[in-house]
Amino acid sequence: MKLPAIAVGVMLCVALALPVAGGEIALTVVNIETPQGVKIWEPASVVAKKGDTVALKLINRHADEHGYEIAAFNVKEVVDGNKTKDVSFKADKSGIFPIKCHLHPAHVVGQLLVLD
């Protein structure tokens, strides 16, 4: 049976967002610029289950440095221009927690959703 390209794409996207191994979430987050000139981390929202280890690969595609902060989990990183940084933390409490760029707070807004 042949699957339509859209169905295959949806399945790939879902597979990339699933836990990679017992309680670990791995996600690549890229700093991009929107057509309106706003620099954001994409995807803006990250979802995990309480108790998961969250491993993020932060890729900054701009010449200037950008920050990535999830204060509730003591994540506060500066990613230099055109560089990559890996960060991981344990999602040990449930709730909705803001993600921001502590260097340019007006540019980057997101959230971490940790489910029970």
Biopython code that builds the backbone (N, CA, C, O; Angstrom):
import numpy as np
from Bio.PDB.StructureBuilder import StructureBuilder

atoms = [
    (1, "MET", "N", (0.843, -1.179, 0.000)),
    (1, "MET", "CA", (0.000, 0.000, 0.000)),
    (1, "MET", "C", (0.889, 1.243, 0.000)),
    (1, "MET", "O", (1.856, 1.321, 0.758)),
    (2, "LYS", "N", (0.562, 2.201, -0.841)),
    (2, "LYS", "CA", (1.337, 3.421, -0.973)),
    (2, "LYS", "C", (0.706, 4.519, -0.118)),
    (2, "LYS", "O", (-0.494, 4.774, -0.218)),
    (3, "LEU", "N", (1.534, 5.181, 0.739)),
    (3, "LEU", "CA", (1.040, 6.272, 1.572)),
    (3, "LEU", "C", (1.258, 7.605, 0.872)),
    (3, "LEU", "O", (2.295, 7.819, 0.244)),
    (4, "PRO", "N", (0.292, 8.491, 0.977)),
    (4, "PRO", "CA", (0.491, 9.827, 0.405)),
    (4, "PRO", "C", (1.660, 10.535, 1.098)),
    (4, "PRO", "O", (1.936, 10.274, 2.269)),
    (5, "ALA", "N", (2.339, 11.420, 0.387)),
    (5, "ALA", "CA", (3.495, 12.132, 0.931)),
    (5, "ALA", "C", (3.149, 12.887, 2.205)),
    (5, "ALA", "O", (3.973, 12.956, 3.117)),
    (6, "ILE", "N", (1.962, 13.451, 2.289)),
    (6, "ILE", "CA", (1.555, 14.191, 3.483)),
    (6, "ILE", "C", (1.503, 13.259, 4.688)),
    (6, "ILE", "O", (1.961, 13.632, 5.768)),
    (7, "ALA", "N", (0.960, 12.066, 4.529)),
    (7, "ALA", "CA", (0.872, 11.105, 5.633)),
    (7, "ALA", "C", (2.260, 10.706, 6.102)),
    (7, "ALA", "O", (2.497, 10.593, 7.305)),
    (8, "VAL", "N", (3.178, 10.492, 5.173)),
    (8, "VAL", "CA", (4.548, 10.138, 5.536)),
    (8, "VAL", "C", (5.196, 11.289, 6.299)),
    (8, "VAL", "O", (5.881, 11.060, 7.296)),
    (9, "GLY", "N", (4.990, 12.515, 5.844)),
    (9, "GLY", "CA", (5.538, 13.689, 6.528)),
    (9, "GLY", "C", (5.009, 13.832, 7.938)),
    (9, "GLY", "O", (5.767, 14.128, 8.861)),
    (10, "VAL", "N", (3.711, 13.623, 8.114)),
    (10, "VAL", "CA", (3.109, 13.710, 9.449)),
    (10, "VAL", "C", (3.700, 12.643, 10.358)),
    (10, "VAL", "O", (4.018, 12.920, 11.515)),
    (11, "MET", "N", (3.852, 11.418, 9.843)),
    (11, "MET", "CA", (4.414, 10.342, 10.654)),
    (11, "MET", "C", (5.848, 10.651, 11.059)),
    (11, "MET", "O", (6.240, 10.354, 12.187)),
    (12, "LEU", "N", (6.644, 11.242, 10.163)),
    (12, "LEU", "CA", (8.009, 11.605, 10.493)),
    (12, "LEU", "C", (8.056, 12.684, 11.565)),
    (12, "LEU", "O", (8.868, 12.606, 12.487)),
    (13, "CYS", "N", (7.199, 13.685, 11.453)),
    (13, "CYS", "CA", (7.157, 14.757, 12.452)),
    (13, "CYS", "C", (6.778, 14.213, 13.821)),
    (13, "CYS", "O", (7.374, 14.593, 14.829)),
    (14, "VAL", "N", (5.794, 13.329, 13.863)),
    (14, "VAL", "CA", (5.377, 12.734, 15.133)),
    (14, "VAL", "C", (6.521, 11.904, 15.696)),
    (14, "VAL", "O", (6.780, 11.971, 16.898)),
    (15, "ALA", "N", (7.207, 11.133, 14.881)),
    (15, "ALA", "CA", (8.306, 10.293, 15.344)),
    (15, "ALA", "C", (9.444, 11.130, 15.910)),
    (15, "ALA", "O", (10.072, 10.726, 16.889)),
    (16, "LEU", "N", (9.724, 12.282, 15.319)),
    (16, "LEU", "CA", (10.791, 13.136, 15.817)),
    (16, "LEU", "C", (10.472, 13.738, 17.171)),
    (16, "LEU", "O", (11.389, 14.087, 17.914)),
    (17, "ALA", "N", (9.215, 13.867, 17.510)),
    (17, "ALA", "CA", (8.816, 14.491, 18.768)),
    (17, "ALA", "C", (8.636, 13.480, 19.895)),
    (17, "ALA", "O", (8.419, 13.874, 21.041)),
    (18, "LEU", "N", (8.723, 12.190, 19.595)),
    (18, "LEU", "CA", (8.514, 11.166, 20.610)),
    (18, "LEU", "C", (9.768, 10.969, 21.452)),
    (18, "LEU", "O", (10.871, 11.274, 20.999)),
    (19, "PRO", "N", (9.610, 10.460, 22.677)),
    (19, "PRO", "CA", (10.782, 10.159, 23.498)),
    (19, "PRO", "C", (11.698, 9.188, 22.760)),
    (19, "PRO", "O", (11.227, 8.255, 22.110)),
    (20, "VAL", "N", (13.021, 9.410, 22.861)),
    (20, "VAL", "CA", (13.961, 8.564, 22.152)),
    (20, "VAL", "C", (14.330, 7.319, 22.941)),
    (20, "VAL", "O", (14.676, 6.301, 22.341)),
    (21, "ALA", "N", (14.271, 7.365, 24.232)),
    (21, "ALA", "CA", (14.556, 6.202, 25.063)),
    (21, "ALA", "C", (13.964, 6.476, 26.425)),
    (21, "ALA", "O", (13.904, 7.627, 26.855)),
    (22, "GLY", "N", (13.525, 5.431, 27.113)),
    (22, "GLY", "CA", (12.900, 5.524, 28.422)),
    (22, "GLY", "C", (13.054, 6.836, 29.153)),
    (22, "GLY", "O", (13.997, 7.004, 29.926)),
    (23, "GLY", "N", (12.159, 7.761, 28.929)),
    (23, "GLY", "CA", (12.146, 9.006, 29.673)),
    (23, "GLY", "C", (13.088, 10.075, 29.178)),
    (23, "GLY", "O", (13.418, 10.988, 29.934)),
    (24, "GLU", "N", (13.534, 10.000, 27.941)),
    (24, "GLU", "CA", (14.399, 11.045, 27.400)),
    (24, "GLU", "C", (13.756, 11.669, 26.171)),
    (24, "GLU", "O", (13.283, 10.969, 25.276)),
    (25, "ILE", "N", (13.748, 12.996, 26.143)),
    (25, "ILE", "CA", (13.242, 13.751, 25.002)),
    (25, "ILE", "C", (14.443, 14.439, 24.369)),
    (25, "ILE", "O", (15.188, 15.132, 25.062)),
    (26, "ALA", "N", (14.643, 14.266, 23.087)),
    (26, "ALA", "CA", (15.732, 14.935, 22.368)),
    (26, "ALA", "C", (15.108, 15.811, 21.289)),
    (26, "ALA", "O", (14.261, 15.355, 20.521)),
    (27, "LEU", "N", (15.530, 17.066, 21.235)),
    (27, "LEU", "CA", (14.930, 18.008, 20.306)),
    (27, "LEU", "C", (15.980, 19.012, 19.839)),
    (27, "LEU", "O", (16.799, 19.477, 20.631)),
    (28, "THR", "N", (15.952, 19.338, 18.568)),
    (28, "THR", "CA", (16.800, 20.392, 18.030)),
    (28, "THR", "C", (15.973, 21.672, 17.973)),
    (28, "THR", "O", (14.856, 21.683, 17.454)),
    (29, "VAL", "N", (16.536, 22.745, 18.513)),
    (29, "VAL", "CA", (15.868, 24.043, 18.551)),
    (29, "VAL", "C", (16.767, 25.022, 17.806)),
    (29, "VAL", "O", (17.949, 25.153, 18.124)),
    (30, "VAL", "N", (16.201, 25.717, 16.803)),
    (30, "VAL", "CA", (17.003, 26.568, 15.927)),
    (30, "VAL", "C", (16.549, 28.021, 16.056)),
    (30, "VAL", "O", (15.352, 28.309, 16.062)),
    (31, "ASN", "N", (17.515, 28.927, 16.157)),
    (31, "ASN", "CA", (17.217, 30.352, 16.192)),
    (31, "ASN", "C", (17.089, 30.828, 14.746)),
    (31, "ASN", "O", (18.048, 30.773, 13.977)),
    (32, "ILE", "N", (15.894, 31.297, 14.389)),
    (32, "ILE", "CA", (15.624, 31.743, 13.022)),
    (32, "ILE", "C", (15.123, 33.181, 13.045)),
    (32, "ILE", "O", (14.833, 33.732, 14.107)),
    (33, "GLU", "N", (15.024, 33.774, 11.882)),
    (33, "GLU", "CA", (14.450, 35.116, 11.754)),
    (33, "GLU", "C", (13.183, 35.021, 10.915)),
    (33, "GLU", "O", (13.195, 34.466, 9.816)),
    (34, "THR", "N", (12.093, 35.566, 11.440)),
    (34, "THR", "CA", (10.817, 35.537, 10.732)),
    (34, "THR", "C", (10.854, 36.543, 9.578)),
    (34, "THR", "O", (11.739, 37.396, 9.534)),
    (35, "PRO", "N", (9.900, 36.451, 8.644)),
    (35, "PRO", "CA", (9.836, 37.442, 7.559)),
    (35, "PRO", "C", (9.671, 38.883, 8.067)),
    (35, "PRO", "O", (9.991, 39.839, 7.360)),
    (36, "GLN", "N", (9.172, 39.023, 9.292)),
    (36, "GLN", "CA", (9.004, 40.351, 9.878)),
    (36, "GLN", "C", (10.284, 40.845, 10.564)),
    (36, "GLN", "O", (10.309, 41.950, 11.106)),
    (37, "GLY", "N", (11.348, 40.026, 10.542)),
    (37, "GLY", "CA", (12.621, 40.440, 11.119)),
    (37, "GLY", "C", (12.781, 40.113, 12.589)),
    (37, "GLY", "O", (13.707, 40.610, 13.230)),
    (38, "VAL", "N", (11.897, 39.285, 13.144)),
    (38, "VAL", "CA", (11.969, 38.924, 14.560)),
    (38, "VAL", "C", (12.738, 37.613, 14.687)),
    (38, "VAL", "O", (12.443, 36.650, 13.981)),
    (39, "LYS", "N", (13.721, 37.573, 15.584)),
    (39, "LYS", "CA", (14.506, 36.360, 15.803)),
    (39, "LYS", "C", (13.832, 35.524, 16.892)),
    (39, "LYS", "O", (13.550, 36.012, 17.986)),
    (40, "ILE", "N", (13.582, 34.257, 16.566)),
    (40, "ILE", "CA", (12.891, 33.362, 17.506)),
    (40, "ILE", "C", (13.579, 32.000, 17.526)),
    (40, "ILE", "O", (14.276, 31.624, 16.583)),
    (41, "TRP", "N", (13.371, 31.275, 18.614)),
    (41, "TRP", "CA", (13.780, 29.877, 18.686)),
    (41, "TRP", "C", (12.611, 29.045, 18.189)),
    (41, "TRP", "O", (11.471, 29.258, 18.604)),
    (42, "GLU", "N", (12.892, 28.089, 17.295)),
    (42, "GLU", "CA", (11.840, 27.277, 16.691)),
    (42, "GLU", "C", (12.172, 25.799, 16.869)),
    (42, "GLU", "O", (13.263, 25.409, 16.451)),
    (43, "PRO", "N", (11.350, 24.956, 17.441)),
    (43, "PRO", "CA", (10.001, 25.280, 17.881)),
    (43, "PRO", "C", (10.027, 26.075, 19.184)),
    (43, "PRO", "O", (10.920, 25.914, 20.016)),
    (44, "ALA", "N", (9.034, 26.924, 19.336)),
    (44, "ALA", "CA", (8.946, 27.769, 20.530)),
    (44, "ALA", "C", (8.506, 26.965, 21.744)),
    (44, "ALA", "O", (8.930, 27.255, 22.863)),
    (45, "SER", "N", (7.670, 25.968, 21.541)),
    (45, "SER", "CA", (7.144, 25.175, 22.649)),
    (45, "SER", "C", (7.782, 23.795, 22.683)),
    (45, "SER", "O", (8.015, 23.172, 21.646)),
    (46, "VAL", "N", (8.059, 23.333, 23.893)),
    (46, "VAL", "CA", (8.634, 22.013, 24.128)),
    (46, "VAL", "C", (7.713, 21.292, 25.102)),
    (46, "VAL", "O", (7.273, 21.876, 26.091)),
    (47, "VAL", "N", (7.420, 20.017, 24.823)),
    (47, "VAL", "CA", (6.538, 19.223, 25.680)),
    (47, "VAL", "C", (7.312, 18.023, 26.209)),
    (47, "VAL", "O", (8.011, 17.344, 25.456)),
    (48, "ALA", "N", (7.183, 17.767, 27.504)),
    (48, "ALA", "CA", (7.824, 16.613, 28.135)),
    (48, "ALA", "C", (6.897, 16.085, 29.217)),
    (48, "ALA", "O", (5.918, 16.735, 29.584)),
    (49, "LYS", "N", (7.215, 14.898, 29.724)),
    (49, "LYS", "CA", (6.503, 14.338, 30.871)),
    (49, "LYS", "C", (7.356, 14.560, 32.111)),
    (49, "LYS", "O", (8.585, 14.584, 32.035)),
    (50, "LYS", "N", (6.700, 14.722, 33.246)),
    (50, "LYS", "CA", (7.411, 14.871, 34.512)),
    (50, "LYS", "C", (8.326, 13.660, 34.698)),
    (50, "LYS", "O", (7.893, 12.517, 34.552)),
    (51, "GLY", "N", (9.583, 13.919, 35.020)),
    (51, "GLY", "CA", (10.568, 12.867, 35.192)),
    (51, "GLY", "C", (11.450, 12.642, 33.978)),
    (51, "GLY", "O", (12.483, 11.981, 34.083)),
    (52, "ASP", "N", (11.059, 13.187, 32.814)),
    (52, "ASP", "CA", (11.868, 13.038, 31.606)),
    (52, "ASP", "C", (13.169, 13.835, 31.714)),
    (52, "ASP", "O", (13.225, 14.878, 32.365)),
    (53, "THR", "N", (14.197, 13.326, 31.071)),
    (53, "THR", "CA", (15.401, 14.105, 30.834)),
    (53, "THR", "C", (15.220, 14.749, 29.472)),
    (53, "THR", "O", (14.977, 14.060, 28.481)),
    (54, "VAL", "N", (15.337, 16.064, 29.421)),
    (54, "VAL", "CA", (15.147, 16.818, 28.184)),
    (54, "VAL", "C", (16.521, 17.237, 27.667)),
    (54, "VAL", "O", (17.249, 17.965, 28.342)),
    (55, "ALA", "N", (16.868, 16.775, 26.474)),
    (55, "ALA", "CA", (18.143, 17.117, 25.840)),
    (55, "ALA", "C", (17.857, 18.000, 24.640)),
    (55, "ALA", "O", (17.184, 17.584, 23.697)),
    (56, "LEU", "N", (18.369, 19.217, 24.679)),
    (56, "LEU", "CA", (18.134, 20.176, 23.604)),
    (56, "LEU", "C", (19.435, 20.498, 22.893)),
    (56, "LEU", "O", (20.454, 20.740, 23.540)),
    (57, "LYS", "N", (19.411, 20.501, 21.578)),
    (57, "LYS", "CA", (20.526, 20.986, 20.768)),
    (57, "LYS", "C", (20.105, 22.363, 20.268)),
    (57, "LYS", "O", (19.206, 22.483, 19.435)),
    (58, "LEU", "N", (20.759, 23.398, 20.780)),
    (58, "LEU", "CA", (20.429, 24.777, 20.436)),
    (58, "LEU", "C", (21.344, 25.224, 19.296)),
    (58, "LEU", "O", (22.565, 25.232, 19.447)),
    (59, "ILE", "N", (20.760, 25.592, 18.164)),
    (59, "ILE", "CA", (21.528, 26.029, 16.995)),
    (59, "ILE", "C", (21.204, 27.490, 16.718)),
    (59, "ILE", "O", (20.054, 27.840, 16.458)),
    (60, "ASN", "N", (22.222, 28.337, 16.776)),
    (60, "ASN", "CA", (22.063, 29.761, 16.494)),
    (60, "ASN", "C", (22.584, 30.022, 15.080)),
    (60, "ASN", "O", (23.785, 29.910, 14.833)),
    (61, "ARG", "N", (21.713, 30.360, 14.174)),
    (61, "ARG", "CA", (22.094, 30.602, 12.775)),
    (61, "ARG", "C", (22.359, 32.073, 12.477)),
    (61, "ARG", "O", (22.397, 32.472, 11.313)),
    (62, "HIS", "N", (22.540, 32.866, 13.496)),
    (62, "HIS", "CA", (22.792, 34.298, 13.319)),
    (62, "HIS", "C", (24.209, 34.632, 13.760)),
    (62, "HIS", "O", (24.822, 33.876, 14.514)),
    (63, "ALA", "N", (24.730, 35.767, 13.291)),
    (63, "ALA", "CA", (26.085, 36.189, 13.631)),
    (63, "ALA", "C", (26.196, 36.637, 15.088)),
    (63, "ALA", "O", (27.264, 36.527, 15.691)),
    (64, "ASP", "N", (25.102, 37.140, 15.655)),
    (64, "ASP", "CA", (25.132, 37.622, 17.034)),
    (64, "ASP", "C", (24.686, 36.525, 18.000)),
    (64, "ASP", "O", (23.958, 35.608, 17.619)),
    (65, "GLU", "N", (25.127, 36.629, 19.241)),
    (65, "GLU", "CA", (24.783, 35.635, 20.256)),
    (65, "GLU", "C", (23.323, 35.780, 20.685)),
    (65, "GLU", "O", (22.748, 36.866, 20.620)),
    (66, "HIS", "N", (22.741, 34.672, 21.123)),
    (66, "HIS", "CA", (21.377, 34.675, 21.639)),
    (66, "HIS", "C", (21.302, 33.769, 22.856)),
    (66, "HIS", "O", (22.037, 32.788, 22.969)),
    (67, "GLY", "N", (20.402, 34.117, 23.761)),
    (67, "GLY", "CA", (20.238, 33.340, 24.974)),
    (67, "GLY", "C", (19.036, 32.424, 24.894)),
    (67, "GLY", "O", (18.133, 32.611, 24.078)),
    (68, "TYR", "N", (19.052, 31.414, 25.776)),
    (68, "TYR", "CA", (17.948, 30.458, 25.877)),
    (68, "TYR", "C", (17.819, 30.147, 27.355)),
    (68, "TYR", "O", (18.715, 29.553, 27.954)),
    (69, "GLU", "N", (16.688, 30.557, 27.946)),
    (69, "GLU", "CA", (16.521, 30.405, 29.389)),
    (69, "GLU", "C", (15.180, 29.764, 29.733)),
    (69, "GLU", "O", (14.129, 30.170, 29.236)),
    (70, "ILE", "N", (15.245, 28.761, 30.590)),
    (70, "ILE", "CA", (14.071, 28.189, 31.259)),
    (70, "ILE", "C", (14.402, 28.274, 32.747)),
    (70, "ILE", "O", (14.961, 27.337, 33.317)),
    (71, "ALA", "N", (14.059, 29.387, 33.366)),
    (71, "ALA", "CA", (14.480, 29.689, 34.730)),
    (71, "ALA", "C", (14.041, 28.623, 35.735)),
    (71, "ALA", "O", (14.781, 28.321, 36.672)),
    (72, "ALA", "N", (12.859, 28.054, 35.557)),
    (72, "ALA", "CA", (12.330, 27.072, 36.510)),
    (72, "ALA", "C", (13.202, 25.822, 36.603)),
    (72, "ALA", "O", (13.128, 25.090, 37.591)),
    (73, "PHE", "N", (14.032, 25.569, 35.578)),
    (73, "PHE", "CA", (14.893, 24.384, 35.560)),
    (73, "PHE", "C", (16.376, 24.762, 35.507)),
    (73, "PHE", "O", (17.223, 23.954, 35.126)),
    (74, "ASN", "N", (16.669, 26.007, 35.896)),
    (74, "ASN", "CA", (18.043, 26.508, 35.951)),
    (74, "ASN", "C", (18.788, 26.368, 34.622)),
    (74, "ASN", "O", (19.994, 26.123, 34.603)),
    (75, "VAL", "N", (18.071, 26.522, 33.526)),
    (75, "VAL", "CA", (18.685, 26.517, 32.200)),
    (75, "VAL", "C", (18.895, 27.973, 31.799)),
    (75, "VAL", "O", (17.939, 28.743, 31.708)),
    (76, "LYS", "N", (20.141, 28.341, 31.562)),
    (76, "LYS", "CA", (20.456, 29.705, 31.137)),
    (76, "LYS", "C", (21.731, 29.633, 30.303)),
    (76, "LYS", "O", (22.840, 29.629, 30.839)),
    (77, "GLU", "N", (21.558, 29.577, 29.005)),
    (77, "GLU", "CA", (22.677, 29.395, 28.078)),
    (77, "GLU", "C", (22.794, 30.576, 27.130)),
    (77, "GLU", "O", (21.795, 31.197, 26.768)),
    (78, "VAL", "N", (24.012, 30.876, 26.737)),
    (78, "VAL", "CA", (24.282, 31.834, 25.676)),
    (78, "VAL", "C", (24.901, 31.030, 24.532)),
    (78, "VAL", "O", (25.902, 30.335, 24.711)),
    (79, "VAL", "N", (24.282, 31.140, 23.349)),
    (79, "VAL", "CA", (24.787, 30.441, 22.172)),
    (79, "VAL", "C", (25.413, 31.494, 21.262)),
    (79, "VAL", "O", (24.729, 32.371, 20.734)),
    (80, "ASP", "N", (26.723, 31.384, 21.094)),
    (80, "ASP", "CA", (27.441, 32.338, 20.247)),
    (80, "ASP", "C", (26.937, 32.274, 18.810)),
    (80, "ASP", "O", (26.315, 31.297, 18.394)),
    (81, "GLY", "N", (27.219, 33.333, 18.067)),
    (81, "GLY", "CA", (26.798, 33.411, 16.679)),
    (81, "GLY", "C", (27.318, 32.252, 15.848)),
    (81, "GLY", "O", (28.491, 31.889, 15.928)),
    (82, "ASN", "N", (26.422, 31.671, 15.044)),
    (82, "ASN", "CA", (26.748, 30.553, 14.158)),
    (82, "ASN", "C", (27.353, 29.362, 14.896)),
    (82, "ASN", "O", (28.230, 28.678, 14.368)),
    (83, "LYS", "N", (26.884, 29.118, 16.115)),
    (83, "LYS", "CA", (27.374, 28.005, 16.935)),
    (83, "LYS", "C", (26.210, 27.144, 17.410)),
    (83, "LYS", "O", (25.042, 27.499, 17.252)),
    (84, "THR", "N", (26.559, 26.015, 17.990)),
    (84, "THR", "CA", (25.597, 25.073, 18.552)),
    (84, "THR", "C", (25.985, 24.784, 19.994)),
    (84, "THR", "O", (27.169, 24.729, 20.326)),
    (85, "LYS", "N", (24.990, 24.601, 20.842)),
    (85, "LYS", "CA", (25.247, 24.244, 22.233)),
    (85, "LYS", "C", (24.226, 23.205, 22.653)),
    (85, "LYS", "O", (23.044, 23.316, 22.330)),
    (86, "ASP", "N", (24.691, 22.189, 23.379)),
    (86, "ASP", "CA", (23.806, 21.158, 23.918)),
    (86, "ASP", "C", (23.503, 21.471, 25.371)),
    (86, "ASP", "O", (24.388, 21.875, 26.126)),
    (87, "VAL", "N", (22.253, 21.285, 25.758)),
    (87, "VAL", "CA", (21.839, 21.495, 27.141)),
    (87, "VAL", "C", (20.853, 20.388, 27.505)),
    (87, "VAL", "O", (20.043, 19.968, 26.678)),
    (88, "SER", "N", (20.929, 19.923, 28.746)),
    (88, "SER", "CA", (19.938, 18.939, 29.187)),
    (88, "SER", "C", (19.565, 19.228, 30.632)),
    (88, "SER", "O", (20.333, 19.811, 31.397)),
    (89, "PHE", "N", (18.365, 18.801, 30.975)),
    (89, "PHE", "CA", (17.862, 18.998, 32.325)),
    (89, "PHE", "C", (16.791, 17.964, 32.606)),
    (89, "PHE", "O", (16.241, 17.354, 31.689)),
    (90, "LYS", "N", (16.502, 17.775, 33.882)),
    (90, "LYS", "CA", (15.454, 16.850, 34.314)),
    (90, "LYS", "C", (14.173, 17.651, 34.537)),
    (90, "LYS", "O", (14.166, 18.609, 35.310)),
    (91, "ALA", "N", (13.107, 17.269, 33.871)),
    (91, "ALA", "CA", (11.800, 17.923, 34.033)),
    (91, "ALA", "C", (11.152, 17.326, 35.292)),
    (91, "ALA", "O", (10.332, 16.412, 35.205)),
    (92, "ASP", "N", (11.527, 17.849, 36.443)),
    (92, "ASP", "CA", (11.124, 17.240, 37.709)),
    (92, "ASP", "C", (9.881, 17.862, 38.349)),
    (92, "ASP", "O", (9.518, 17.513, 39.472)),
    (93, "LYS", "N", (9.235, 18.773, 37.639)),
    (93, "LYS", "CA", (7.968, 19.346, 38.125)),
    (93, "LYS", "C", (7.075, 19.607, 36.932)),
    (93, "LYS", "O", (7.550, 19.921, 35.840)),
    (94, "SER", "N", (5.778, 19.475, 37.149)),
    (94, "SER", "CA", (4.828, 19.673, 36.053)),
    (94, "SER", "C", (4.318, 21.105, 36.038)),
    (94, "SER", "O", (4.339, 21.801, 37.053)),
    (95, "GLY", "N", (3.859, 21.530, 34.865)),
    (95, "GLY", "CA", (3.307, 22.870, 34.716)),
    (95, "GLY", "C", (3.709, 23.466, 33.375)),
    (95, "GLY", "O", (4.242, 22.782, 32.501)),
    (96, "ILE", "N", (3.438, 24.755, 33.240)),
    (96, "ILE", "CA", (3.813, 25.512, 32.044)),
    (96, "ILE", "C", (4.860, 26.531, 32.481)),
    (96, "ILE", "O", (4.627, 27.325, 33.393)),
    (97, "PHE", "N", (6.007, 26.500, 31.825)),
    (97, "PHE", "CA", (7.133, 27.332, 32.229)),
    (97, "PHE", "C", (7.615, 28.154, 31.031)),
    (97, "PHE", "O", (7.760, 27.619, 29.932)),
    (98, "PRO", "N", (7.863, 29.455, 31.239)),
    (98, "PRO", "CA", (8.286, 30.300, 30.123)),
    (98, "PRO", "C", (9.705, 29.982, 29.659)),
    (98, "PRO", "O", (10.583, 29.648, 30.455)),
    (99, "ILE", "N", (9.902, 30.095, 28.346)),
    (99, "ILE", "CA", (11.222, 30.028, 27.722)),
    (99, "ILE", "C", (11.469, 31.414, 27.138)),
    (99, "ILE", "O", (10.601, 31.975, 26.470)),
    (100, "LYS", "N", (12.657, 31.967, 27.392)),
    (100, "LYS", "CA", (12.940, 33.291, 26.854)),
    (100, "LYS", "C", (14.416, 33.418, 26.517)),
    (100, "LYS", "O", (15.238, 32.598, 26.926)),
    (101, "CYS", "N", (14.726, 34.441, 25.779)),
    (101, "CYS", "CA", (16.106, 34.830, 25.540)),
    (101, "CYS", "C", (16.424, 35.886, 26.589)),
    (101, "CYS", "O", (15.904, 37.000, 26.521)),
    (102, "HIS", "N", (17.271, 35.553, 27.557)),
    (102, "HIS", "CA", (17.592, 36.508, 28.617)),
    (102, "HIS", "C", (18.458, 37.660, 28.121)),
    (102, "HIS", "O", (18.639, 38.646, 28.836)),
    (103, "LEU", "N", (18.998, 37.549, 26.903)),
    (103, "LEU", "CA", (19.777, 38.638, 26.323)),
    (103, "LEU", "C", (18.903, 39.601, 25.519)),
    (103, "LEU", "O", (19.165, 40.803, 25.483)),
    (104, "HIS", "N", (17.865, 39.067, 24.878)),
    (104, "HIS", "CA", (16.960, 39.863, 24.036)),
    (104, "HIS", "C", (15.527, 39.426, 24.339)),
    (104, "HIS", "O", (14.894, 38.818, 23.476)),
    (105, "PRO", "N", (14.990, 39.711, 25.526)),
    (105, "PRO", "CA", (13.686, 39.170, 25.927)),
    (105, "PRO", "C", (12.536, 39.496, 24.979)),
    (105, "PRO", "O", (11.573, 38.734, 24.897)),
    (106, "ALA", "N", (12.621, 40.600, 24.273)),
    (106, "ALA", "CA", (11.522, 40.949, 23.365)),
    (106, "ALA", "C", (11.512, 40.065, 22.119)),
    (106, "ALA", "O", (10.487, 39.972, 21.443)),
    (107, "HIS", "N", (12.632, 39.417, 21.802)),
    (107, "HIS", "CA", (12.734, 38.633, 20.569)),
    (107, "HIS", "C", (12.169, 37.228, 20.680)),
    (107, "HIS", "O", (11.520, 36.741, 19.754)),
    (108, "VAL", "N", (12.410, 36.583, 21.795)),
    (108, "VAL", "CA", (12.160, 35.152, 21.859)),
    (108, "VAL", "C", (11.239, 34.807, 23.021)),
    (108, "VAL", "O", (11.564, 35.064, 24.180)),
    (109, "VAL", "N", (10.095, 34.227, 22.704)),
    (109, "VAL", "CA", (9.148, 33.809, 23.724)),
    (109, "VAL", "C", (8.672, 32.395, 23.387)),
    (109, "VAL", "O", (8.361, 32.096, 22.234)),
    (110, "GLY", "N", (8.619, 31.560, 24.368)),
    (110, "GLY", "CA", (8.128, 30.192, 24.180)),
    (110, "GLY", "C", (7.703, 29.625, 25.511)),
    (110, "GLY", "O", (7.623, 30.339, 26.511)),
    (111, "GLN", "N", (7.426, 28.316, 25.516)),
    (111, "GLN", "CA", (7.016, 27.687, 26.763)),
    (111, "GLN", "C", (7.415, 26.219, 26.783)),
    (111, "GLN", "O", (7.503, 25.550, 25.754)),
    (112, "LEU", "N", (7.650, 25.755, 27.997)),
    (112, "LEU", "CA", (7.887, 24.340, 28.246)),
    (112, "LEU", "C", (6.651, 23.824, 28.977)),
    (112, "LEU", "O", (6.283, 24.350, 30.027)),
    (113, "LEU", "N", (6.022, 22.811, 28.431)),
    (113, "LEU", "CA", (4.864, 22.180, 29.050)),
    (113, "LEU", "C", (5.313, 20.828, 29.574)),
    (113, "LEU", "O", (5.713, 19.959, 28.799)),
    (114, "VAL", "N", (5.249, 20.646, 30.893)),
    (114, "VAL", "CA", (5.617, 19.375, 31.509)),
    (114, "VAL", "C", (4.345, 18.748, 32.058)),
    (114, "VAL", "O", (3.700, 19.291, 32.955)),
    (115, "LEU", "N", (3.996, 17.584, 31.495)),
    (115, "LEU", "CA", (2.772, 16.873, 31.865)),
    (115, "LEU", "C", (3.034, 15.896, 33.002)),
    (115, "LEU", "O", (4.130, 15.347, 33.117)),
    (116, "ASP", "N", (2.028, 15.680, 33.840)),
    (116, "ASP", "CA", (2.146, 14.671, 34.911)),
    (116, "ASP", "C", (2.201, 13.287, 34.347)),
    (116, "ASP", "O", (2.300, 12.318, 35.099)),
]
sb = StructureBuilder()
sb.init_structure("model")
sb.init_model(0)
sb.init_chain("A")
sb.init_seg("    ")
for serial, (resi, resn, name, xyz) in enumerate(atoms, 1):
    if name == "N":
        sb.init_residue(resn, " ", resi, " ")
    sb.init_atom(name, np.array(xyz, "f"), 0.0, 1.0, " ", f" {name:<3s}", serial, name[0])
structure = sb.get_structure()
